[in-house]
Amino acid sequence: MFTKTIDFSKYSSIKIGQATKVLIIEEGDTIPTDRYLIGGANNLLVSPTPPPLMMLGKDFTTMEQRGGMLTIGTAMPTGRIVSYAKKYDIAGFEFCAKLPGTLGGMLAMNAGVKEYEIFNILHSVEIAGKWLLKDEIEHGYRFAKLGGIATRARFKIINGFDQELLDTLINLRSNQPKEASAGSAFKNPDGDYAGRLIEAVGLKGIREGDMQWSEVHANFLVNHGEGSFEDAKHLIDLAKVKVLEEFGIELKEEIQIL
Ligand SMILES: Cc1cc2nc3c(=O)[nH]c(=O)nc-3n(C[C@H](O)[C@H](O)[C@H](O)COP(=O)(O)OP(=O)(O)OC[C@H]3O[C@@H](n4cnc5c(N)ncnc54)[C@H](O)[C@@H]3O)c2cc1C
C-alpha cells in the first residue's frame, strides 16, 4: 500500500473538498478497518475534516471471463465495464452507461436507473476474501449492507448486449443538469420524489454561494464553480427541515457526507 494525495475539489464529481492523503490498497494488502473507502467520489460530499480515507488501486481493475461468469474488480470504472460488455456482447450492463463511478460504489449504493439496479444482475461479491451470494446481502433501493469492502464481483454471462436499451437510457439522462453534482442528493421517499418535494417547498433554483438546488432537476445539488462544503450542507439541511415541516417526510441523503 502507498499514500497518494487526492484533491477532492478536482477528483469528486461535485468539485468540493481539498487535497487529502488517501491510502491506496493493492492486491495482498490487509485492508485497514479504521479508514473510509472511496471509489470514484461521484456520490460523496467531502467536508474539511473527513475521516482517514483509502481507495482500491489498479490491482482491482481486472475483468475476466471464466466458466460462464464475468469477474470484475470493484475499482473498475463503470464506463469501462459498459465498453467491455459491448465488445464481448454481454447483456445487463447497459444501464451503467452515464452512471459515473466504480463497480464498488455501484454495489455499495445498489446504484441504478429506473428498474435497472446492479443487484438485479449480480451473482456474488467477494468481501474480506469470502464470496457471498447476492441473496446473502441485505439490499434494496439505493442501499446494500455489504458489511465490508467489496474487492471483486461476479456476474453470470448472458449474451446479447442491447444497444437500443443503452441509447434509450442515455437519452433519458439528457435532461440532467450539466453542472458539477453528485447525482441525486436525497433518496426518493416511499411513493414520492425528493425532487418534487424540494420544488414544492420552494427550494428549486435556490442558491447559497455557488451551490444551488438545480433549476433543471430539484434533487440535484449543483456547483457553479466555487461552491463550498458549508454552502452544500446548508442547502441539504434547509431542504430536510422544510420538507419535514411542510410534509412530515424525513428526507434521507443519498449523497454520502464525509
Ligand atoms: C451526474 C451524476 C448522475 C448520477 N446518476 C445516478 C443514477 O442515475 N443512479 C444512481 O444510482 N446513482 C447515480 N449517481 C451517483 C453515482 O454515480 C453512484 O452512486 C455510483 O455508484 C458511485 O460510485 P463511486 O465509485 O463514485 O462511489 P463513491 O462516491 O466513491 O462512494 C459511494 C459509496 O460507495 C462505497 N464504496 C465504494 N467502493 C466500495 C467498495 N469496493 N466496497 C464497499 N463500499 C464501497 C463508499 O464507501 C461510499 O459509501 C450519479 C452521480 C452523478 C455525478
The ligand as an SDF file (V2000), in Angstrom:
LIG
                    3D

 53 58  0  0  0  0  0  0  0  0999 V2000
  -24.1660   13.2320  -12.8270 C   0  0  0  0  0  0  0  0  0  0  0  0
  -24.4370   12.0720  -11.9210 C   0  0  0  0  0  0  0  0  0  0  0  0
  -25.5200   11.2530  -12.1640 C   0  0  0  0  0  0  0  0  0  0  0  0
  -25.7850   10.1540  -11.3240 C   0  0  0  0  0  0  0  0  0  0  0  0
  -26.8630    9.3730  -11.5860 N   0  0  0  0  0  0  0  0  0  0  0  0
  -27.1150    8.2980  -10.8110 C   0  0  0  0  0  0  0  0  0  0  0  0
  -28.2220    7.4360  -11.1050 C   0  0  0  0  0  0  0  0  0  0  0  0
  -28.9770    7.6190  -12.0410 O   0  0  0  0  0  0  0  0  0  0  0  0
  -28.4200    6.3640  -10.2950 N   0  0  0  0  0  0  0  0  0  0  0  0
  -27.6170    6.1030   -9.2150 C   0  0  0  0  0  0  0  0  0  0  0  0
  -27.8420    5.0970   -8.5220 O   0  0  0  0  0  0  0  0  0  0  0  0
  -26.5750    6.9030   -8.9180 N   0  0  0  0  0  0  0  0  0  0  0  0
  -26.3100    7.9940   -9.6880 C   0  0  0  0  0  0  0  0  0  0  0  0
  -25.2440    8.8100   -9.3920 N   0  0  0  0  0  0  0  0  0  0  0  0
  -24.4220    8.5200   -8.2060 C   0  0  0  0  0  0  0  0  0  0  0  0
  -23.1880    7.6560   -8.5110 C   0  0  0  0  0  0  0  0  0  0  0  0
  -22.9950    7.5530   -9.8990 O   0  0  0  0  0  0  0  0  0  0  0  0
  -23.3180    6.2510   -7.9280 C   0  0  0  0  0  0  0  0  0  0  0  0
  -23.6660    6.2560   -6.5590 O   0  0  0  0  0  0  0  0  0  0  0  0
  -22.0160    5.4780   -8.1070 C   0  0  0  0  0  0  0  0  0  0  0  0
  -22.2730    4.1260   -7.8930 O   0  0  0  0  0  0  0  0  0  0  0  0
  -20.9180    5.9700   -7.1620 C   0  0  0  0  0  0  0  0  0  0  0  0
  -19.7240    5.2500   -7.4110 O   0  0  0  0  0  0  0  0  0  0  0  0
  -18.3200    5.7780   -6.8990 P   0  0  0  0  0  0  0  0  0  0  0  0
  -17.2870    4.7760   -7.2730 O   0  0  0  0  0  0  0  0  0  0  0  0
  -18.0950    7.1510   -7.3730 O   0  0  0  0  0  0  0  0  0  0  0  0
  -18.5150    5.7180   -5.3130 O   0  0  0  0  0  0  0  0  0  0  0  0
  -18.1350    6.8060   -4.2170 P   0  0  0  0  0  0  0  0  0  0  0  0
  -18.9740    8.0290   -4.4340 O   0  0  0  0  0  0  0  0  0  0  0  0
  -16.6850    6.9950   -4.1410 O   0  0  0  0  0  0  0  0  0  0  0  0
  -18.6440    6.0570   -2.8970 O   0  0  0  0  0  0  0  0  0  0  0  0
  -20.0210    5.8070   -2.6960 C   0  0  0  0  0  0  0  0  0  0  0  0
  -20.1620    4.7980   -1.5480 C   0  0  0  0  0  0  0  0  0  0  0  0
  -19.6730    3.5270   -2.0040 O   0  0  0  0  0  0  0  0  0  0  0  0
  -18.7960    2.9850   -1.0350 C   0  0  0  0  0  0  0  0  0  0  0  0
  -17.8480    2.1210   -1.7520 N   0  0  0  0  0  0  0  0  0  0  0  0
  -17.1070    2.4250   -2.8630 C   0  0  0  0  0  0  0  0  0  0  0  0
  -16.3870    1.3620   -3.2510 N   0  0  0  0  0  0  0  0  0  0  0  0
  -16.6640    0.3550   -2.3840 C   0  0  0  0  0  0  0  0  0  0  0  0
  -16.2220   -0.9980   -2.2520 C   0  0  0  0  0  0  0  0  0  0  0  0
  -15.3440   -1.5180   -3.1040 N   0  0  0  0  0  0  0  0  0  0  0  0
  -16.6910   -1.7430   -1.2250 N   0  0  0  0  0  0  0  0  0  0  0  0
  -17.5780   -1.2020   -0.3350 C   0  0  0  0  0  0  0  0  0  0  0  0
  -18.0410    0.0520   -0.4070 N   0  0  0  0  0  0  0  0  0  0  0  0
  -17.5940    0.8380   -1.4180 C   0  0  0  0  0  0  0  0  0  0  0  0
  -18.1650    4.1950   -0.3860 C   0  0  0  0  0  0  0  0  0  0  0  0
  -17.6310    3.8470    0.8880 O   0  0  0  0  0  0  0  0  0  0  0  0
  -19.3490    5.1400   -0.3140 C   0  0  0  0  0  0  0  0  0  0  0  0
  -20.1380    4.8440    0.8180 O   0  0  0  0  0  0  0  0  0  0  0  0
  -24.9530    9.8990  -10.2120 C   0  0  0  0  0  0  0  0  0  0  0  0
  -23.8390   10.7240   -9.9710 C   0  0  0  0  0  0  0  0  0  0  0  0
  -23.5720   11.7970  -10.8150 C   0  0  0  0  0  0  0  0  0  0  0  0
  -22.3860   12.6600  -10.5440 C   0  0  0  0  0  0  0  0  0  0  0  0
  1  2  1  0
  2  3  1  0
  2 52  2  0
  3  4  2  0
  4  5  1  0
  4 50  1  0
  5  6  2  0
  6  7  1  0
  6 13  1  0
  7  8  2  0
  7  9  1  0
  9 10  1  0
 10 11  2  0
 10 12  1  0
 12 13  2  0
 13 14  1  0
 14 15  1  0
 14 50  1  0
 15 16  1  0
 16 17  1  0
 16 18  1  0
 18 19  1  0
 18 20  1  0
 20 21  1  0
 20 22  1  0
 22 23  1  0
 23 24  1  0
 24 25  2  0
 24 26  1  0
 24 27  1  0
 27 28  1  0
 28 29  2  0
 28 30  1  0
 28 31  1  0
 31 32  1  0
 32 33  1  0
 33 34  1  0
 33 48  1  0
 34 35  1  0
 35 36  1  0
 35 46  1  0
 36 37  1  0
 36 45  1  0
 37 38  2  0
 38 39  1  0
 39 40  1  0
 39 45  2  0
 40 41  1  0
 40 42  2  0
 42 43  1  0
 43 44  2  0
 44 45  1  0
 46 47  1  0
 46 48  1  0
 48 49  1  0
 50 51  2  0
 51 52  1  0
 52 53  1  0
M  END
$$$$
